[in-house]
């Protein structure tokens, strides 16, 4: 077979120069036809124009997007689809094209034939002739109105959600303040009476019942606020070296009356040699109190609770709270630490909001510790375990010395600023009980006048005062060169509230309500 012959069905290959020229021309025409077909069938607007902005070509996609036919646009200025307030964009684009620049994915607004405005994304490139001279421009425009509308709706939804979060935080802060303020004098008075002595056993028991219920109401408020802080990453912890054994004993003491009433036997074996940890004492006590509260609640009368500790080989302490109560089934164990989850205990009404264990797990994670639960099954009791890393003996001894020194410094000259009469009176009595010498004020003006007349060792001030804020009192004291510590009292306990009080110079922010034990702990800490 000669070179000029070909197999049946194969394309004919030209053999001379003229045939090759014609063949190449036919290929170009075919490619141009295919390209034209692609351009014409595209959903995007594909348009060419001169450097003066006059339309040369206009495909079906352009007609679909802008509403103008090719006959209506070819030979006309592209300004027909540009809103008057965006004409300058076209002049800027043409200037860039003359410099040989390309415009990629430029998002703007264009106008349809009937006047409706649409969002488009355009890419514009310079067109060159055979000599390389720029003679025009090609533009691809895509209608992105639907995408933009979705983006606007998402942005609006995000803004609405953020506004709702802000409104929710303000509501929770206001609710917290309004609930805490009347609880403060009630709880403080009950704490004072409970430890005053000389009361009949019946009256003392009545006082304890009232105190426990007031504390329960306060804990419900705390749980709601704590959950909000944790989910938003705004939970603030104040770390120091603390004795976990002491924390455990304090937590047990909180429920001693309930334990005695139910006749529950408590076995304590705190045998860990190294019991000091780096932790927020209030939050750590909250964790153990949650576990002991659950053990007391779900253990029937004449049952037993075991609280034990031990060290392992990794410089960690393990505290176990075990009870002989109603137990937990396997399916519930998987969800026990989720918010708002409560066991389906038929024999005992759980009560509460189902937040305690969820908050406890989050707090342990923030302490780089763990919390876990186990149970052989319903009716066979439950065991909860917390684990934390311990600190060195030197750190523990230093902390103990600081505690002893703080305990010897309770004879303080205290300026108490509180506009709520009942709270001011009972706070004065509590501070007197600690051996403090107390002067009181009910406004910023009174407090500033007292601070100018005599020196004080400690400022305890409510933040919301009738003529300003306790922050103004602290700033005034500091401006006079006094560096006394301060305790801020407030019904508001959101992270932003705490941050502002610390910036004003307060050593700590004490959220109402408060009792005798909490006040004593705070005084020891801030006067250290």
C-alpha positions as CSV (number, residue, x, y, z in Angstrom):
1,X,0.0,0.0,0.0
2,X,1.4,3.4,-1.0
3,X,1.7,6.3,1.4
4,X,-1.1,8.1,-0.3
5,X,-3.5,5.2,0.3
6,X,-5.4,4.9,3.5
7,X,-7.5,2.4,5.3
8,X,-11.3,2.4,4.8
9,X,-12.9,5.0,7.2
10,X,-9.6,6.8,8.1
11,X,-9.4,10.6,7.4
12,X,-7.7,11.6,4.2
13,X,-4.3,13.1,4.8
14,X,-3.3,15.8,2.3
15,X,-0.1,15.1,0.4
16,X,0.8,18.6,-1.0
17,X,1.2,22.1,0.4
18,X,-2.0,23.5,-1.1
19,X,-4.1,20.6,0.2
20,X,-2.5,21.0,3.6
21,X,-3.3,24.8,3.7
22,X,-6.9,24.1,2.8
23,X,-7.1,21.2,5.3
24,X,-5.7,23.5,8.1
25,X,-8.2,26.2,7.2
26,X,-11.0,23.7,7.4
27,X,-9.8,22.5,10.9
28,X,-9.7,26.1,12.1
29,X,-13.2,26.7,10.8
30,X,-14.4,23.5,12.5
31,X,-12.8,24.6,15.8
32,X,-14.3,28.0,15.5
33,X,-17.7,26.5,14.9
34,X,-17.3,24.2,17.9
35,X,-16.2,27.2,20.0
36,X,-19.1,29.3,18.8
37,X,-21.5,26.4,19.7
38,X,-20.0,26.1,23.2
39,X,-20.2,29.9,23.7
40,X,-23.8,30.0,22.5
41,X,-24.9,27.1,24.7
42,X,-23.2,28.4,27.8
43,X,-25.4,29.3,30.8
44,X,-23.0,32.2,31.5
45,X,-23.0,35.5,29.6
46,X,-20.1,35.5,27.2
47,X,-19.7,38.9,25.5
48,X,-17.0,40.7,23.5
49,X,-16.7,44.5,23.3
50,X,-14.4,47.2,21.9
51,X,-12.1,49.2,24.1
52,X,-14.7,51.9,23.9
53,X,-17.3,49.6,25.5
54,X,-19.3,48.8,22.4
55,X,-20.7,45.3,22.3
56,X,-19.5,43.1,19.4
57,X,-20.9,39.7,20.3
58,X,-23.7,38.6,22.7
59,X,-24.5,34.9,23.4
60,X,-27.8,33.2,24.5
61,X,-26.5,33.1,28.1
62,X,-26.2,36.9,28.1
63,X,-29.8,37.2,26.8
64,X,-31.0,34.8,29.5
65,X,-29.2,36.7,32.3
66,X,-29.8,40.3,31.2
67,X,-32.9,40.1,29.1
68,X,-31.6,41.8,26.0
69,X,-31.4,40.0,22.7
70,X,-28.2,40.0,20.5
71,X,-30.0,42.4,18.1
72,X,-30.7,44.8,20.9
73,X,-27.1,44.8,22.3
74,X,-24.6,44.3,19.4
75,X,-23.4,47.8,18.4
76,X,-24.7,49.3,21.6
77,X,-22.7,50.5,24.6
78,X,-22.3,48.0,27.4
79,X,-23.5,50.8,29.7
80,X,-27.0,49.7,28.9
81,X,-26.7,46.9,31.6
82,X,-24.7,49.0,34.1
83,X,-26.6,50.9,36.9
84,X,-25.8,54.7,36.8
85,X,-24.1,54.6,40.2
86,X,-21.6,52.0,38.9
87,X,-20.7,53.5,35.5
88,X,-17.3,54.5,36.9
89,X,-16.5,50.7,37.3
90,X,-16.7,50.3,33.5
91,X,-14.3,53.1,32.9
92,X,-11.9,51.7,35.4
93,X,-12.1,48.3,33.8
94,X,-11.5,49.6,30.3
95,X,-8.5,51.5,31.6
96,X,-7.1,48.3,33.1
97,X,-7.8,46.4,29.8
98,X,-5.8,49.0,27.8
99,X,-2.9,48.3,30.1
100,X,-3.2,44.6,29.3
101,X,-4.5,43.6,32.7
102,X,-7.1,40.9,33.4
103,X,-10.0,41.3,35.8
104,X,-10.8,38.1,37.7
105,X,-14.1,37.2,39.5
106,X,-15.1,40.8,40.1
107,X,-18.4,40.8,42.0
108,X,-20.7,43.7,41.2
109,X,-24.3,44.7,40.3
110,X,-25.8,44.8,36.8
111,X,-29.2,45.7,35.5
112,X,-31.6,43.6,33.5
113,X,-33.7,44.9,30.6
114,X,-36.8,45.4,32.8
115,X,-34.7,47.3,35.4
116,X,-34.2,44.6,38.0
117,X,-30.8,44.6,39.6
118,X,-28.8,41.4,39.8
119,X,-25.6,40.2,41.4
120,X,-22.9,39.1,38.9
121,X,-19.4,37.8,39.0
122,X,-17.4,38.9,35.9
123,X,-14.0,37.9,34.5
124,X,-12.7,40.2,31.7
125,X,-9.7,39.6,29.5
126,X,-8.0,41.8,26.8
127,X,-8.4,40.6,23.2
128,X,-5.3,41.0,21.0
129,X,-5.0,41.0,17.2
130,X,-2.3,39.0,15.2
131,X,0.3,41.7,16.0
132,X,-0.4,41.5,19.7
133,X,-2.1,44.9,19.9
134,X,-5.1,45.0,22.3
135,X,-8.2,45.6,20.3
136,X,-11.1,44.7,22.6
137,X,-12.2,42.6,25.6
138,X,-14.0,39.4,26.3
139,X,-16.2,39.1,29.3
140,X,-17.7,36.2,31.1
141,X,-20.5,37.1,33.5
142,X,-22.2,34.7,35.9
143,X,-25.5,35.4,37.7
144,X,-24.7,35.0,41.4
145,X,-27.9,36.5,42.7
146,X,-29.1,33.3,44.3
147,X,-25.8,32.7,46.0
148,X,-25.6,36.3,47.2
149,X,-29.2,36.0,48.6
150,X,-28.2,32.9,50.5
151,X,-25.1,34.7,51.8
152,X,-27.2,37.7,52.9
153,X,-29.7,35.4,54.6
154,X,-26.9,33.5,56.4
155,X,-25.3,36.8,57.5
156,X,-28.7,38.0,58.7
157,X,-29.3,34.8,60.5
158,X,-25.8,35.0,62.1
159,X,-26.4,38.6,63.2
160,X,-29.8,37.6,64.6
161,X,-28.2,34.7,66.5
162,X,-25.5,36.9,67.9
163,X,-28.0,39.5,68.9
164,X,-30.1,36.8,70.5
165,X,-27.0,35.5,72.4
166,X,-26.3,39.1,73.6
167,X,-29.9,39.5,74.6
168,X,-29.8,36.1,76.4
169,X,-26.7,37.0,78.2
170,X,-28.2,40.3,79.3
171,X,-31.3,38.5,80.4
172,X,-29.4,35.9,82.4
173,X,-27.3,38.6,84.0
174,X,-30.4,40.6,85.0
175,X,-32.2,37.4,86.1
176,X,-29.1,36.4,88.1
177,X,-28.9,39.8,89.8
178,X,-32.6,39.9,90.7
179,X,-32.6,36.4,92.1
180,X,-29.3,36.6,93.9
181,X,-29.8,40.0,95.6
182,X,-32.7,38.9,97.9
183,X,-31.0,35.5,98.5
184,X,-27.9,37.2,99.9
185,X,-29.2,38.5,103.2
186,X,-31.4,35.5,103.7
187,X,-28.6,33.0,103.3
188,X,-26.1,35.1,105.3
189,X,-28.6,35.5,108.1
190,X,-29.3,31.8,108.2
191,X,-25.6,31.0,108.2
192,X,-25.0,33.4,111.1
193,X,-27.9,32.0,113.1
194,X,-26.8,28.4,112.5
195,X,-23.4,29.1,114.0
196,X,-24.5,31.6,116.7
197,X,-25.3,28.9,119.3
198,X,-27.9,29.0,122.0
199,X,-30.8,27.8,119.8
200,X,-33.1,24.9,120.5
201,X,-32.5,21.8,118.5
202,X,-35.9,22.2,116.8
203,X,-35.3,25.8,115.8
204,X,-31.8,25.0,114.6
205,X,-33.1,22.2,112.4
206,X,-35.7,24.6,111.0
207,X,-33.0,27.1,110.2
208,X,-31.0,24.4,108.5
209,X,-33.9,23.3,106.3
210,X,-34.5,26.9,105.2
211,X,-30.7,27.4,104.5
212,X,-30.5,24.2,102.4
213,X,-33.4,25.3,100.3
214,X,-32.0,28.8,99.7
215,X,-28.7,27.2,98.7
216,X,-30.5,24.9,96.3
217,X,-32.1,27.9,94.6
218,X,-28.8,29.6,94.4
219,X,-27.2,26.5,92.8
220,X,-29.9,26.3,90.2
221,X,-29.0,29.8,89.1
222,X,-25.3,29.0,89.2
223,X,-25.8,25.9,87.0
224,X,-27.6,27.8,84.3
225,X,-25.0,30.5,84.2
226,X,-22.1,28.1,84.4
227,X,-23.4,26.1,81.4
228,X,-23.6,29.4,79.4
229,X,-20.1,30.3,80.4
230,X,-18.7,26.9,79.5
231,X,-20.4,26.6,76.2
232,X,-19.1,30.0,75.2
233,X,-15.6,29.3,76.5
234,X,-15.8,32.1,79.1
235,X,-15.5,30.2,82.3
236,X,-12.7,31.9,84.4
237,X,-10.8,29.8,87.0
238,X,-8.5,31.1,89.7
239,X,-5.8,28.5,90.5
240,X,-3.9,28.0,93.6
241,X,-2.4,25.1,95.6
242,X,-5.2,23.5,97.6
243,X,-5.6,20.3,99.7
244,X,-8.0,18.0,98.0
245,X,-8.7,16.2,101.3
246,X,-9.8,19.5,102.8
247,X,-12.0,20.2,99.8
248,X,-13.6,16.7,100.1
249,X,-14.3,17.2,103.9
250,X,-15.9,20.6,103.2
251,X,-18.1,19.1,100.5
252,X,-19.2,16.3,102.8
253,X,-20.0,18.9,105.6
254,X,-22.4,20.7,103.2
255,X,-24.7,17.6,103.3
256,X,-24.2,16.4,106.8
257,X,-27.8,17.3,107.9
258,X,-29.2,15.4,104.9
259,X,-26.9,12.5,105.7
260,X,-28.1,12.4,109.3
261,X,-31.7,12.7,108.4
262,X,-31.6,9.6,106.1
263,X,-29.4,7.6,108.5
264,X,-26.8,7.1,105.9
265,X,-23.5,5.6,107.0
266,X,-20.5,7.5,105.7
267,X,-17.1,5.9,105.5
268,X,-14.1,8.2,104.9
269,X,-10.7,6.9,104.0
270,X,-8.6,9.8,102.7
271,X,-5.3,7.9,102.6
272,X,-3.5,9.6,99.7
273,X,-0.1,10.7,100.8
274,X,0.1,13.6,98.3
275,X,-3.2,15.4,98.4
276,X,-2.3,18.9,97.2
277,X,-3.4,20.0,93.7
278,X,-3.2,23.1,91.5
279,X,-6.9,24.0,91.2
280,X,-9.6,26.6,91.7
281,X,-10.8,25.7,95.2
282,X,-14.4,26.9,94.7
283,X,-14.8,25.0,91.4
284,X,-13.2,21.8,92.7
285,X,-15.5,21.9,95.7
286,X,-18.4,22.3,93.3
287,X,-17.4,19.1,91.5
288,X,-17.1,17.0,94.7
289,X,-20.3,18.6,96.1
290,X,-22.1,17.5,93.0
291,X,-20.9,13.9,93.4
292,X,-21.7,13.8,97.1
293,X,-25.1,15.5,96.5
294,X,-26.0,12.8,94.0
295,X,-24.8,10.0,96.3
296,X,-27.0,11.4,99.2
297,X,-30.0,12.0,96.9
298,X,-30.0,8.5,95.3
299,X,-29.1,6.5,98.4
300,X,-32.1,5.2,100.4
301,X,-32.4,5.5,104.1
302,X,-29.9,3.5,106.1
303,X,-27.7,3.1,103.0
304,X,-24.0,3.8,102.9
305,X,-21.6,6.3,101.1
306,X,-17.8,5.7,100.8
307,X,-15.3,8.5,100.2
308,X,-11.8,7.4,99.5
309,X,-8.5,8.7,98.1
310,X,-5.3,7.2,96.9
311,X,-2.2,8.1,94.9
312,X,-1.0,6.2,91.8
313,X,2.5,6.0,90.3
314,X,2.0,9.0,88.0
315,X,1.9,11.8,90.7
316,X,-1.9,11.9,90.6
317,X,-4.6,11.6,93.2
318,X,-7.8,9.6,92.8
319,X,-10.9,10.4,94.9
320,X,-13.7,7.9,94.8
321,X,-17.3,8.6,95.9
322,X,-19.3,5.3,96.0
323,X,-22.8,4.7,97.2
324,X,-25.2,1.8,97.8
325,X,-28.1,3.6,96.0
326,X,-30.4,3.0,93.1
327,X,-27.5,2.5,90.6
328,X,-27.3,3.4,86.9
329,X,-28.1,1.2,83.9
330,X,-25.7,0.8,81.0
331,X,-27.6,3.0,78.5
332,X,-27.7,5.9,81.0
333,X,-24.0,5.6,81.7
334,X,-23.3,6.6,78.1
335,X,-25.3,9.8,78.5
336,X,-24.7,10.6,82.1
337,X,-22.4,13.6,81.5
338,X,-24.5,15.2,78.8
339,X,-26.4,18.4,79.7
340,X,-30.0,18.0,81.0
341,X,-29.6,14.3,81.3
342,X,-31.0,12.6,84.4
343,X,-31.3,8.9,85.3
344,X,-34.7,7.3,85.1
345,X,-34.9,6.5,88.8
346,X,-38.4,5.2,89.5
347,X,-37.9,5.0,93.3
348,X,-36.4,8.4,93.8
349,X,-37.4,11.7,92.1
350,X,-34.1,13.2,90.7
351,X,-35.0,16.9,90.7
352,X,-32.7,19.6,89.5
353,X,-31.9,20.5,85.9
354,X,-29.6,17.7,85.0
355,X,-26.6,20.0,84.6
356,X,-24.4,19.1,87.6
357,X,-22.4,16.2,86.1
358,X,-22.0,18.0,82.7
359,X,-20.6,21.0,84.4
360,X,-18.4,18.8,86.6
361,X,-16.9,17.1,83.6
362,X,-16.1,20.4,81.9
363,X,-14.6,21.8,85.1
364,X,-12.4,18.7,85.5
365,X,-11.2,19.0,81.8
366,X,-10.3,22.6,82.6
367,X,-8.2,21.3,85.5
368,X,-6.6,18.8,83.2
369,X,-8.2,16.1,85.3
370,X,-10.8,13.4,84.6
371,X,-14.2,12.3,86.0
372,X,-15.8,8.9,85.4
373,X,-18.8,6.9,86.5
374,X,-19.5,3.2,86.9
375,X,-22.3,1.0,88.2
376,X,-23.0,-2.7,88.3
377,X,-26.6,-1.9,87.4
378,X,-29.9,-0.7,88.8
379,X,-30.2,-1.2,92.5
380,X,-26.5,-1.9,92.9
381,X,-25.1,1.6,93.7
382,X,-22.8,3.8,91.7
383,X,-19.1,4.9,91.8
384,X,-17.8,8.2,90.6
385,X,-14.1,8.9,90.4
386,X,-12.1,12.2,89.9
387,X,-8.4,12.2,89.2
388,X,-6.0,15.2,89.3
389,X,-2.3,15.7,89.1
390,X,-0.6,16.5,92.5
391,X,1.9,19.3,93.3
392,X,5.3,19.1,95.0
393,X,5.7,19.1,98.8
394,X,7.4,22.5,98.6
395,X,4.4,24.1,96.9
396,X,2.1,22.4,99.4
397,X,4.1,23.7,102.4
398,X,4.2,27.2,101.0
399,X,0.4,27.2,100.5
400,X,-0.1,25.9,104.0
401,X,2.1,28.7,105.5
402,X,0.2,31.3,103.5
403,X,-3.1,29.9,104.8
404,X,-1.9,30.1,108.4
405,X,-0.7,33.7,107.9
406,X,-4.0,34.7,106.3
407,X,-5.9,33.2,109.3
408,X,-3.9,35.5,111.6
409,X,-4.9,38.6,109.7
410,X,-8.6,38.6,110.3
411,X,-8.4,41.7,112.5
412,X,-8.9,43.9,109.5
413,X,-10.2,47.5,109.1
414,X,-12.9,46.9,106.5
415,X,-14.8,49.5,104.4
416,X,-18.1,47.8,103.5
417,X,-20.1,49.5,100.7
418,X,-23.6,48.1,100.1
419,X,-26.9,49.9,99.4
420,X,-29.2,47.0,100.2
421,X,-30.1,47.5,103.8
422,X,-30.6,43.9,104.8
423,X,-27.4,42.7,103.1
424,X,-25.4,45.5,104.6
425,X,-26.6,44.7,108.1
426,X,-25.9,41.0,107.9
427,X,-22.6,41.4,106.2
428,X,-21.5,43.7,109.0
429,X,-22.4,41.1,111.5
430,X,-20.5,38.4,109.6
431,X,-17.4,40.5,109.3
432,X,-17.7,41.4,113.0
433,X,-17.8,37.7,113.8
434,X,-14.4,37.3,112.0
435,X,-12.9,40.1,114.2
436,X,-13.0,42.8,111.5
437,X,-13.5,46.5,112.3
438,X,-16.2,47.5,109.9
439,X,-17.3,50.9,108.6
440,X,-20.2,51.0,106.3
441,X,-21.4,53.2,103.4
442,X,-24.5,52.9,101.1
443,X,-23.3,55.0,98.2
444,X,-20.2,56.0,96.3
445,X,-20.2,59.5,97.9
446,X,-20.3,58.1,101.4
447,X,-17.6,55.5,100.6
448,X,-15.2,58.1,99.1
449,X,-15.7,60.4,102.1
450,X,-14.9,57.5,104.5
451,X,-11.8,56.5,102.5
452,X,-10.6,60.1,102.5
453,X,-10.9,60.3,106.3
454,X,-9.3,57.1,107.5
455,X,-7.2,54.2,106.2
456,X,-8.6,50.7,105.6
457,X,-7.1,47.3,105.1
458,X,-9.8,45.9,102.8
459,X,-12.6,47.2,100.6
460,X,-15.7,45.1,100.3
461,X,-18.1,46.8,97.8
462,X,-21.3,46.1,96.0
463,X,-20.9,47.1,92.3
464,X,-24.4,48.5,91.7
465,X,-24.8,51.6,93.9
466,X,-27.4,54.3,93.6
467,X,-25.0,57.0,92.6
468,X,-22.5,55.0,90.6
469,X,-20.5,51.8,90.9
470,X,-18.2,50.2,93.5
471,X,-15.6,50.3,90.7
472,X,-15.5,54.1,91.2
473,X,-14.8,53.6,94.9
474,X,-11.9,51.2,94.2
475,X,-10.4,53.6,91.5
476,X,-10.6,56.5,94.0
477,X,-8.9,54.5,96.7
478,X,-6.1,53.5,94.3
479,X,-5.7,57.0,93.0
480,X,-4.8,58.1,96.5
481,X,-1.9,55.7,96.6
482,X,-3.6,53.0,98.7
483,X,-3.1,49.5,97.4
484,X,-5.6,47.7,99.6
485,X,-7.2,44.5,98.2
486,X,-10.8,44.6,97.3
487,X,-13.7,42.2,97.1
488,X,-16.4,43.0,94.6
489,X,-20.0,42.0,95.5
490,X,-22.5,41.6,92.7
491,X,-25.5,39.7,91.6
492,X,-23.9,39.8,88.1
493,X,-21.4,37.0,87.5
494,X,-20.8,36.9,83.8
495,X,-17.2,36.8,82.5
496,X,-17.5,40.4,81.3
497,X,-18.6,41.5,84.8
498,X,-15.7,39.7,86.4
499,X,-13.2,41.2,83.9
500,X,-14.4,44.7,84.5
501,X,-14.2,44.4,88.3
502,X,-10.6,43.0,88.0
503,X,-9.6,45.8,85.7
504,X,-10.9,48.3,88.3
505,X,-8.5,46.8,90.8
506,X,-10.6,44.3,92.8
507,X,-8.7,41.2,93.8
508,X,-11.8,38.9,93.5
509,X,-15.4,39.1,92.3
510,X,-17.8,37.5,94.7
511,X,-21.2,36.6,93.2
512,X,-24.2,36.8,95.4
513,X,-25.6,35.1,97.4
514,X,-22.8,34.4,99.9
515,X,-22.7,32.5,103.2
516,X,-20.3,32.5,106.2
517,X,-18.0,29.9,104.8
518,X,-17.6,31.5,101.4
519,X,-17.0,34.9,102.9
520,X,-14.3,33.5,105.2
521,X,-12.5,31.7,102.3
522,X,-12.5,34.8,100.2
523,X,-11.2,37.0,103.0
524,X,-8.4,34.5,103.6
525,X,-7.5,34.4,99.9
526,X,-7.5,38.2,99.2
527,X,-5.5,39.1,102.3
528,X,-2.9,36.5,101.7
